[in-house]
Amino acid sequence: MKICINMKLLPIDLPTFVLALFSLCIVVVSAAAADHKEPCNYSDTVNITDGLRLKDGSYSFEGLLISHNLTAAYNYKVVDGIQHSAPKHMRGCVCHLKSCITFCCPPKLHYNESLQNCSANEEHTYSRQMHIDVKFYTGIEDKVNINDKFIVRYEFGCKNKYVDLKNDRFWEWDLFENGTLQREGKLYSTDEYCFTPLQFKKVWTLMPLTCQRYQRGFRVWIYAICTSVAILINTGIIVIFIAIKDIRNSNYGEGLIFHLFSLTIALALLVYLYLKNPLNLTETACRNVGFLAYFFLMLSFLILNIISGSFWATFSQTIIHSWLLKLFYGLTIALAFILKYLVKTIQDSQIARHFKPGIGDDFCWFDVRLWGILLYVYIPIFLTTALSLFCIVRTYCNIHDLPNGVQTVCGKDFKITKYHFYSYCVYMLAVASVWMREMFAYIFARQREQYFVIDFWSGICILILSIIGFLFLLCSNRFAQQWWTIYVSKKRKSPDYTLPPSFRPRGSNRYETYSERRQ
């Protein structure tokens, strides 16, 4: 029994529908974030459990009086910007009253870079040293007593810390009087660094360890190599599609060219960001490249809606004029710009950090430690893919509703168009599978608190997707097959379908060989 959905939904409404659902998600997220109230940012708080609690609810800590409205009970700690469960304790916004400085470990302990934890320091004498060089805003640098100038926070900050003892620039840094740290031209807040004793030239000295956001290793290279090969495959498909007149002039071929071009640009930008150390990019360049990659990625999926809708219209015997199709593409590009603008606005807003994309903060792409990549990448991709699959189901129903013996649909050869549609269906199922895998891998990784900035399996899946595109979009394309036969293999065989005039030889015999035409 055949069941088809009977709904009056035009393809032109699909991008608008996506924008409406995306805007609704943003409103819900903003409302949820508004209910999350804390007296100040976690980076401005200090554990005051050991302080003296007064009758009015305020706390006396390290010679400071912290009012009740600047204290709160916390049942979590923040590492790498992510909340982790912790025993309930009191924290106060001490850094609002006095500048703070962060130490990795309590006294008599130092950070062990190989074990990534705090270990006993054999040189106990240095652990009690409480002076540090501070650079004042006037440009004067002086050694001050840490307890007199700062409130000490003992926070781990992040798991991956930058330690390069053999690099001379590692030992160069400036600590400002407000507690911020500068190294290699980049400023770090109190939750992005921590001080620990390190041995330099056989002398223990107090050194800041900054958070390491840039990844190296086999994960990066597997992702980069697989994605680069996928880019080359997609580029080859685009070039061949453009070279074949009957493909580039068709609605189907034109849409695939735009889709693959947008996807290829997005992948190329992502590979560049993953191989480029963010510290070597300016903040503006980092943000611009990240948002540009997001724009092209969203555009590639929105164009799939146009292709799917075009097939639906064709087998519904509805002619789409070229000017109307150009209007659809213009609206799709505008919608991609709107999505980019919304995400950029959210990044610059005062919304809770968990709901921000994180582009331009620690990374130039979405921060996988936050919920932003799910809200602004995976959910929009899920919606656009679902709408494309809906159009495909409706198209399949329309094909089987057509009477037997149909030769053309909207002036196009029925067999060729149907064959291209089935090939496109395989590609769309592969697209949906790959990106659903991405979304669920992210969700399961968050549950296990495993935050892989780069998942090398993503590169492998992208490569597999490009191979599927090569096989089903290019090799299975009837126009591409005939083009290859005429201009490459120079052998002809009688097809069981009618080709457009541009592929018919000049002569009375429709199936004369290529060599006979040249004579």
N, C-alpha and C positions, 0 to 999 in steps of 0.2 A: 504494500500500500504506500502510495506516494503522498507525503505531507509537505505542503509548501506554505510559507508565511504570507498572508495577504495583508500587506500594509502599504499605505500611500506615503512613502518616504522618498523624496527626490535625492539624487546624489549630491546636488548642490548644497543640501542642508547638512551634510555630514560634517564638514569643518566647523560650521557654526555650532553644531551639537557638541562637538569635542570641546570647543572653547567654553560653552555653557557649563559642561560637567567639570571642566578643569577649574573654572572660576568658583563653582560650588565647593570643590575640595579646598580651595584656598580660604574661603569664608569659614568652613568648618574648622580648619586647622588654626586660623587666627582666633576663633572663639575659644578653642581648647587652650591655646597658649595664653590667652588673657586671664584664664583662671589660675594659672601657675604663678604664684606670687612668692617672692623671697625678698628680704630686706635689701640685698645687693648681690652682685655677681659672686660666684664661688671664689674667684681669684682674688677678691677683696676681703675674704674672710679668713679668720684664724681660729683654730681649735682653742676655746676658752674654758673647757671642762675643768681644768685645774685652777681657774680663777675663783675669786670670792664673789658669791652671789649675795646681793643686798636685799633688804626687805621689799624695796619697790620693784624688784625684778631686774634691776640693772646689775652689771658685773664690774668688778675691779680686776684689771688684768695688766700686768707689767707697768703699773703706775698710771694707767688710763682708766677713766670711768666710761663704760659703754652702756648707753641707755637701753631700756627694754626693747624699744622699737628697732634697734640695730642688732638684735640677737634672735636666734631661731634654733630649733632642734633639727639636726640633720641625721638621716639614716643612710646616707650614701657619701661616697667620695668621688672625686673627678680625676680620672686619668686619661690623658689623650683627648680631653674634651668630652668624655663619655662618663655618665653616672654609673658607678658600681656600688653594689650593696656594701654597707659598712655598719658596725655597731652604732647605735644611736648616741649622739654626742652634741654638745652645744658649740655653736660657732657664732662669732660676732664680726661685724663689719669694722674691724680694727684698722684696716688699711685706709678707711675714710678719715680716721683721726690722726694717723701717723704713717709715714712711708714704711712699706714692708720690703723685706728681702727674703728670698726663698733658699733654704738649705735642703739638699737631697736627703740627708740622714741626720738623726739626732747626734749629740756630742759623743765623741770617742768612736764614731763609726764613719766610714767613708764609702763612696759608691764604687762597687766592683764592676767594671765595664764588661768583663767576660761573663759573669754570672747575672748581671743586670739586677743587683740587689745591694743592700747595705751590709758591709762586712766590718769586722773589728779592725781598728786602725792601730798598728803597732807603735806608731809615733804619737803617744798620748799627749806629749807636751804641745804638739802643734794643735791638737783638737781644742785646746783651751785658749788659743790665740783669738782675740776678739777685735782685731783691727783690720780695716780694709781700705783700699784706695777708692775715693769717690770723686767724680768729676762734676763740679758745680756749673750752673747755667752761665756763670760769669766767665767760664773757661778755665778757672783755677782747679787744679787737681790736688787733693790733700788726703792724708790718711786719717780716718776717723774711727771712733769707737762704735762698733756695730750696735751695741745695746743703747747707746746714747742717740744714735741717728735713726735707727730702724727698729721695727718689730720683726722678729724672726719667725718665718713660717717654715715648718718641716713638712714638705709635700714632695711626693715623688714626681708629680707633674706629667711625665710621659714615659713610656717603656723604652722607646728607641732614642738614645741620646747621642749627640755628636761628640765623639772622642777621637782625636787624631793627634796623638802625642808627637809625631814626627813632623807635623806641619807647623812651621813657625807662626803662621797667621792664627793658629788655634790659641796661642798664648797671648794674643792681642785682643783686648776688650776694654770697654768703658762702662762703668756703673754710674748712673746718674742719681741725684739726690732724691728723686721721686721713686726709686726702686727699679726703674726700667734699665735694661742692659742693651748695649750696642756692640755688635760683632760683625765685621765685614760689611758694614754699611746697613745692616738690618737691625731694627729695634725688636726687643723681646719683652713681653710683659712678665709679671711675677709668676704666672703659671706656665710660662714657656721656657724657663730656665731654672736651674738650682745650683748652688755652690757646694763643692766638696773638696777635701784635700787631695791633691795629686802630686806625685813626685816629679819634679822638673830639675834636671841637672843635679841629681842626688840631694835635692832639697825639697821638702814638702811645702807646697804653696796652695793657697785657696784659689780654686778655678771654677768658673761657671760652665755648666754643661747645658747646651741648648738642645731643644727637641729636634730630632732628626725626622723630617717628613719625606725626604727623597729616598726612594728605594732603588737598590741595585741587586743584581743577582740573576739567577736563572729564570725567575718569574717574569722579570722585565723583558729579558731577551727572547723568551719563548713567545710572549705576547707580541713583541715588536716584530719578530720575524714572521710569524703567522699572519699578522694584520698587514704587514708590508706586502706579502705575497698576495693576499686578498685584494689589496689596492691595485696591484699590477693586473690581476685577472679582471677586475671590474673596469679598469682603464682600457684593456683590450676589447672587452665587450662594447664599451661606449664607442670606441674608434670604429669598430666594424659596423655597428648600428648606424653611425653617422655616414659611413661610406656607402651604405645600401639605401638607395633612394626610396624604395617602397617601404622600408622600415621607418626611416626618419620622417616620412610624410604621413604615416598612419598614426591614429590616436594612441594605439597601443605602444608602438615603437617610440613615439615622442615622449610618452609618459615614462617609459623605462629609462630612456636617456636621462631625463631630468632626475628621476629617482636615484639611479646609480651614480650620477654626477654628485648629487648632494651627499649621498652616503659615503662616497669616496673622499670628498673634501673633509667630512666630519672625522672619518677614520684617520686620515693623514694628520689632522690637527691633534687628535688624541695620541697618536704615536709620537708626535713631536713633544707633546707635554710630558709624556711618560719618560722619554729619554732625556729631557731637559731638566736640569736642576732648577727648581723654583727660585732658589737664592740668586741665580744668574739672570733672572728676569725682573724687570721693574714691576711694581704692583699693578700699574695700568696695563702693561703688556700681558701680564699673567691673567688678569680679569678679561681683557678683550679677547684673547685667544680662547679662553674657556667658554665664554658666552657665544663666540662665533661658532665653535664646535657644536654647542647646544642648538643653535639656530639651524644649522645644516642637518643635524641629526633629526630634529623634529620635522623639518621640511621634507626629508626623504620619506618619512612615514605618512605624512599628510598627502603626498603625491600618490601614494598607493591607494588612497581613497578615490582619487580621480580616475585612476586606471580601473579599479573595480567598478566604480559607478559608470564608466564608459562602456564596459562590457555589459553591464545591466541594461543600460539604455539601448545598446545595439541589438541585443536579443529580445528587447521589448518593442522592437521596430520603431524606436524613437531616434530621430536624426539629431545629432549634436553638431551645430554649425561651428566653424573654426573660430569665429569671433566669441561665441559663448564659451568655448573651451579655453581660449586665452583669458577670458574673464575669470574662469575658475582658477586658473594658475595664478593670476594676479591676486585673487582673494586668498589663496593658499599661502602665497608668500607673505601677504599682509598678516595672516593669522600666525605664521611662524614668528614674525617680528613682534607681534603682540605677546606671544608666549615668552619670548626672550625678554621683553620689557617687563613683564610681570615677575619673572624669576629674578631679574636684576633688581627690581624694586623691593622684593622680599628680602634679598640679600642685604640691601642697604637700610632696611627698616629696623624697628626695635623689637621685632618678634623674637620669641625665645630661640636661642641658638640651635636647639635640636631640630627646629623646623626650617632652618635656613639651608640653602644649597651648599654654602661653604666655598663657593668659587672665589678665589683671590685671597683666602685666609691662609690656611696651611698648605693648600693645594690649589692648582690652577684649574682643576676639574672638580666635580662634585665630591664632597667629603663623605666617604662611605661610612664613617662613624656616626653620621647624622641621618635623620629621616628624609632629608631633602631629595636625595636621589630616587627614593621610592615615590615621593609625592609629585615631583616635577619631571621625572624621566620615565620610570617604569609604568606608573599609572596612566599618563597620557599615551604612551606607546601601547599599553593594553587596550585603551579605549579606541584608538585609531585602528589597531589590528582587528579588534572585534567588529568595528563598523565595516572594514574591508571584507571580512569573512561573511558578514551578513549580506553584503552585496553579492558575494560569490554564490551564496546559497540561493538567493533570489534569481540570479542569472541561471543557475543550474535548473531551477524549476521552470524558467521561461524556455530554456532549450528543449526540455521534454514536453512542453505544451505546444511547441510548433508542429504544424502538420507534416506528415511524411512527404518527401520529395521536394523540400525547400532547397533552392539553389543559392539564393542570396538573402542577406539580411542587411537592410539599410545600404544597399549597393555594394556590399562586400561578399566575397565568396564564403558560403556557409561552412564548408568543410575546413577551409584554412582558418577562419575565425574561431571555429569551435576547437580546433586543434591547438591554436595559440592560447585559448582560454584554459584548456586543461593543463597545458604546460605552466601557465601562470598560477594556477591553483596549487600545483606542487611547490612552486617557489614561495607562495604565500604561506603554505603550511610550514615550510622550513623556517621562514621569517618568524612566524608565531612561536614555533617550538624553541628557537634559539633565544628569543627575548623573554619568553616565559621562564626558560631555564635561568636566565640572568636574574630575573626578579626573585624567583624562589631561592636561588643560591644566596642572594643578598639577605633575604628574610631568615633563612636557616643559619647563616653565618652570624647574624645579629643575636639570635637566640643562644648561640654557643659563645658569644662575645669574641668572635674571631673577625677582625677587621682587616681583610686583605685589600690594600689600596689597589693592587693589580692582581686579578685572578687570571692566571695564564690559560685556564680553560676557556676563558672568553675569547682569547685570540684564536684558539683551535676551532671554536664554534664559528667564529666569523670567517675563518678560512673555509670550513666545510660549507657554509652558506654561499660563499662566492663560487665554489666549485659546483654547487647545485644550480646557481644562476647561470654558470657557463654551460652546463649540460641542458637545462630545460628552457632557458631564455634565448640562448644563442644557437647551440647545436640542434635544438628541436624546432627552431624557427624555419618555416617553409621557404621564406624569402632568402634567409641566410644559406640554407642548403642549396638552393638553386644558384645563388651567387657564387658559392664555392665550386659548384659543378662547372659553371661557365668560365669563370675567370681563374680558377686555380687548378682543378683536376683536368679541365677541358674534356670531360666525358659527359655525355648526355644520356639520360634514360627517360622513357615516357612516364610522366607522373600521372597519378589518378585524380588530379585536380587541375583547375584552370588558374594560370598565373596572370598577373596584371600585364598590360601591354609592354611595360618597360623591360620585362624579362623575356619577351617573345622575340625570336630571331627575325631578322629582316629577310623575308623570302616566303615562298608559297608553302613550303613544307614546315609545319609548326615544330617538328622535332628533329630538324636537320642538325648536324653536329656543329660544334663551334668552328672547326677547321673548314667546313664547307661554307660557312657564312663569310669567312675571310677571303675565300677565293672569288 
